[in-house]
């Protein structure tokens, strides 16, 4: 999860160019609905992509298919789509926080909102999480909606952590939504259930914890491989790692940030990692610190 600046594309200029290019598949259909699409673009920006406030225009089926075609095969007039695909968010998915972005996808689904198929502010870089959420963008109440990387400023806050509980050899791992002042908890919680929990984050966290169990320093870089540590030392290392990951990815909600914050929030986990590391350094007769 990451806040991004909206694309600088002049979408109205793009529409005008499409209207003037008689060789395109969408012409002349787009000529007939130019004013409708322009109105929908203005509406979308005005309500910041909120699916509860946006009303689809219902453009004709021929234009809908043509826009889908041009999204998949951008012409020269739509070169910005290729640029967004390649440069939108190279290191972290703005939708779920994974360390990958596979493609450019539609925030409000193309199937339900065809007039937004080539609208730059509705196109967000994402990993496969945007496909696993399918067409789900809102829940049962007006507070339940998917977060928008271009418009939800509170994405700058740390919104997500994790809990690692039970038998720490094979723990139960869950995503935890943090309660932050002036941040709508129910909105973030809906996003987590709709996007993150359908992604591979739990299996990723499980794999990282498995590596910590095997050798803590393989994941928690900075732990001295041949020296003992205590929980205060480990906490200092994790504080630095968390700060560095937040700075590297320009978000406090990447998967590494979620993992390290979850560990830092639980003294039991800190003690367990200390004992595991010191056991590996000295052997099974080491007294706990």
N, C-alpha and C positions, 0 to 999 in steps of 0.2 A: 504494500500500500504506500502510495507516494503522491504528493501534490506536484502537479506539473503546470507549467504555464500553458495556456491555450495556444494552439497553432496561430501563427501570424497571417495565415492565408486570408486573402480578401475573397470570401465566398460569393459575394454578390458580383464581383468582377468575373469569377469563374462561371457563374450562371450566364452572364452576358456573353462570354466567349462561346459557351455551348450553344446559345441561341443563334449566334452568328455563323457557326460552323455547320453548313448544310450537309457535310459529308458524314456527320456522326449519326450513330444509331438512334440516339435520343431526339434527334431533330427530324420532323418539326413538332413532335409531341411536347417537348419542353417549352416551345414557344407558347403553346396554349396554356401552360400551367406555370409560367415564369413567375407571375405575380403571387400565385398561391405558395410556391416554394419560397419565394423571398419573404413572404409573411410568416411562414413556418420557421424560417431561420431566425428572424427577429424575435419571434415568440420563444424559441428554444433558449436563446441567449438571455432574454429577459427573465426567464424562470430558472436559469442556470441548469437546464437539463433535468429538472425534477420531473420524474414520470407521473407524479400525482397531479401536476399542474399543466402538463403538456397534452394537448389534444391533437391527434393525428389528422391530417387533411384529407386522406382518402384519395390520393391521385389515381389516375386510371391505370389499369393493369399493364397496358403497353409501355407506358413511361416507367412504371415500377421495374419491369423486366429490363428495360434499356439501361436504367441507372445501375441495376445490379451488374449487368454486363460491363459497364464502364468502371465500376468499382474494382472488379476482378481483373480488368484489362485496361488500365488507365491510358488515356490518350495524352497527347502533348499538353492539352489544356488542363489535364488533371495530374500533372507531374508531381504535385504536392503530395499525392497519396503514396507514391514510391518513396519520396523523401521521408514522410512520417513513418513508413514501414521500416526504414533503415536507421533512422536516427531518433525516434520518439523517446525511447528509454532503454538505453543499451544494456544496463547492468541489473535492473531490478524491475519486476512487474508492478506497475502502479495500482493494479487491481487487487493483488494478493500478497505482494512482497517477496515472491520467489526471486531467485537470482537468475532469471531468464526472461526474455521476451521473444515469443515465437513469431508474432505477426501483428498486424493492425486489425482491430476489430471494432464492431459497432457497440457503443454504450447502450443506446436504446436499439433493440434488435431490428435489423433490416426487414425481417419478415413482418413485423407489426408496424414499423414506421418507415415505409419505403421511400418517402420523400427526403429522408435524412441519409440516404445511402452514400452520398458523396459530400456530405456536410462535414467540414474538417473538425468542428467542435464536438461532433458525435463519434469521431474516430479516435480510439485510444489504443496505444501499444499494450499488448497483454500476452501472457503465456496461455497455456491450454485451459486455465481456470475460467476464462471468459466463455469457453465452449461448454464446460461442465455446468456452469450456472444456467445454461440454455437461455430461454427468453425471459427468465424471472428477473424483474427489476423492482417490483414493489410487493408488499405483503398485504395484510388485512386492514391496517390503519395507515393514515397519512404520514406517520413517523417512520414507517417501515419501508425503506428503499435502499438501493445500492448506492454506495458512495461514488461521487464523480471526481476523478483525478484533476480535472480542470477547474472545478468550482468550489469544492469543499475545503475551505481554508484550514479547518481543524485537523486535516491530515498531517499538518506540521507537528501536532502533539503525539506523544506516545500513547497509542490507543489499545495496543494488544500486548499481552504477555502469555506465558504458558504455565501450567502446573504439571509437576512430575511427582506422582504419589504412588503409594502402595509398596510392593516389593521392588526395590530399586534395581534389582537384577533384570526384572521384566516389568517395568512400571506402567501405570496408566498415565497417558499424556493427553492433556486437554488444552484447548485455546481459552484464554481468559480475557474478557473485555474489561479494561480499566475504567473506573468511574472518574471522569475529569470534569471539573467545573465548566459550565457553559458548553459542554459537548453532549449532544443527544445520545444517551446510552442506547436507547431502543433502536436508533438508526444504525449505529455501529454494530450492535448485536445482530441485526438483520443482515448486514453486509457479511459479517463473519459466518453466519449460518448458511448464507446463500452462495458466497464466493469461497472463503477460506476453507470451510469444512468440506467442500466438494473438491478441493484441490488435493495435492499430495503432501500438504504440510505436515500432517501427523506422521506419515511414513518417513518423511525427511527428518523430523525431530527425533523419531525413534531410532533412525540410523545414526544420527549424531550422538544420541545418548549411549547407544551401543558402543560407539568408538570411545566415548569418555569412560565407559565401564572398562573397556579393554586397556586404554592408555589415555588418561586425562590430557596429557600434553599434546596429543594428536589433534585435538579440537581447540583446547584452551591454550593457544600459543602464548608463551611467556612463562609458563610453569617450568622451573629448572628441572631438567630431566634426571639429574643425579643428586639433587639436594632436597631435603625435607622442606615442607611448607606447613603453615598453620592457616586457620580460616581467615585471619586478618590479611595475610599475604595473598591468599587466593582471591579475596574480595577486591583487593587493590588491582590485581591482574585483570579480573573480570570488568571492573569499572573502566579500566583503560581500553580493553577490547571493545566494550559496548560503545564508548565514546568514539573510538576509531571507526567502527562499523557504521554508526549513525552518520559520521562525517563522510566516510567513503561513498555511501549510497545516497546521501542527502535525504535521509528519512529515518525516523526512529522506529519504523514498522517493517523493516526487512526481516526475513526469517532468522538470520543470525541475531539480530537485535531482540527478537521475540525469545529466542533460546537463552541468550545471556541474561536478559532481564528476569526471566523466570527463575533461573538458578540464583541470581543475586537476591531475589525476593524470599528465598527459603533457606533459613539457616541449616535445616536438616540436610539439604542437598549440598551446601557448602561443606559441612562436616563430613558427609559421605565421600565427596570427591577428595578431600584432604586425606582421609584414611586410605582411600584406594590408591592415591598417588604414593603416599609414604610406604604403603605395603609393597608396592612395586620397587621402590628405591631400596628398602632394607630387607623386606621379607615378612613373613607372617607373624614374627615375634615382636614387631614394633608396637609400642604402646601408643594409643591415640593421643593426639595433641589436644 
